[in-house]
Amino acid sequence: MENQRLATAVLAALGGADNVAALRYCASRVRLKLHDNTQIDRQLIEQQPPVRALLEVTLAPQLTEFQLVMGPGQSRPLYQALVERVGEK
């Protein structure tokens, strides 16, 4: 239930489900690419426990990836809750 609440809050802070272009995860992070990076509410995301940090990584001149740093074992449940809302991307 906590992951469902967190996924709802994170999606709202990302500008909604339609703003998510890509979604994946690794051991300690949920990685996202957005259609419009200006819609992100960093402060709201960083206030959501268990999110430890929000990183912005430039992969190419016009390609930015956001990483929600969660900690070991916490990224997969959030990823799954997000996929339920936005589908696999």
C-alpha positions as CSV (number, residue, x, y, z in Angstrom):
1,M,0.0,0.0,0.0
2,E,2.9,2.4,0.8
3,N,4.3,1.9,-2.7
4,Q,1.0,2.7,-4.2
5,R,0.8,6.0,-2.3
6,L,4.4,6.8,-3.2
7,A,3.9,6.0,-6.9
8,T,0.9,8.4,-7.0
9,A,2.9,11.2,-5.3
10,V,5.9,10.7,-7.6
11,L,3.8,10.7,-10.7
12,A,2.1,13.9,-9.7
13,A,5.5,15.5,-9.1
14,L,6.8,14.3,-12.5
15,G,3.9,16.0,-14.3
16,G,1.6,13.0,-14.6
17,A,1.8,9.6,-16.3
18,D,1.7,11.1,-19.8
19,N,5.0,12.9,-19.1
20,V,6.9,9.7,-18.5
21,A,8.8,8.7,-21.6
22,A,10.9,5.8,-20.2
23,L,11.0,3.9,-16.9
24,R,13.4,1.3,-15.6
25,Y,15.1,0.4,-12.3
26,C,18.3,-1.1,-10.9
27,A,19.2,-2.3,-7.4
28,S,18.9,1.0,-5.7
29,R,17.3,3.5,-8.2
30,V,14.3,4.1,-10.3
31,R,15.4,5.7,-13.6
32,L,13.1,7.9,-15.6
33,K,13.1,9.9,-18.8
34,L,10.5,12.6,-19.3
35,H,8.9,14.2,-22.3
36,D,9.0,17.7,-20.6
37,N,11.7,18.1,-17.9
38,T,10.2,21.5,-16.8
39,Q,7.2,19.8,-15.3
40,I,9.1,18.0,-12.5
41,D,8.6,19.2,-8.9
42,R,12.0,18.3,-7.3
43,Q,11.0,19.4,-3.8
44,L,7.9,17.3,-3.7
45,I,9.8,14.2,-4.9
46,E,12.6,14.6,-2.4
47,Q,10.1,15.0,0.4
48,Q,8.7,11.5,-0.2
49,P,10.2,8.8,2.0
50,P,11.9,6.5,1.2
51,V,13.3,8.6,-1.7
52,R,16.8,9.6,-0.6
53,A,17.7,11.9,-3.5
54,L,16.8,12.9,-7.0
55,L,19.6,13.0,-9.5
56,E,19.6,14.6,-12.9
57,V,22.1,12.9,-15.3
58,T,22.8,14.3,-18.8
59,L,23.3,11.3,-21.1
60,A,23.6,13.4,-24.3
61,P,23.1,17.1,-25.2
62,Q,19.3,16.7,-25.4
63,L,18.8,13.6,-23.3
64,T,18.4,13.7,-19.5
65,E,17.7,10.9,-17.1
66,F,16.3,11.4,-13.6
67,Q,17.2,8.9,-11.0
68,L,15.2,8.4,-7.8
69,V,17.8,7.1,-5.3
70,M,15.9,4.7,-3.1
71,G,18.4,2.3,-1.4
72,P,18.8,-1.5,-1.8
73,G,15.6,-3.4,-2.2
74,Q,13.3,-0.4,-2.4
75,S,13.4,0.5,-6.1
76,R,11.7,-2.5,-7.5
77,P,8.4,-2.2,-5.6
78,L,8.2,1.5,-6.6
79,Y,9.0,0.7,-10.2
80,Q,6.3,-2.0,-10.2
81,A,3.7,0.4,-8.8
82,L,4.7,3.0,-11.4
83,V,4.4,0.5,-14.2
84,E,0.8,-0.3,-13.0
85,R,0.0,3.4,-13.7
86,V,2.0,4.2,-16.8
87,G,2.6,0.9,-18.4
88,E,6.0,-0.5,-19.5
89,K,8.0,2.1,-21.3
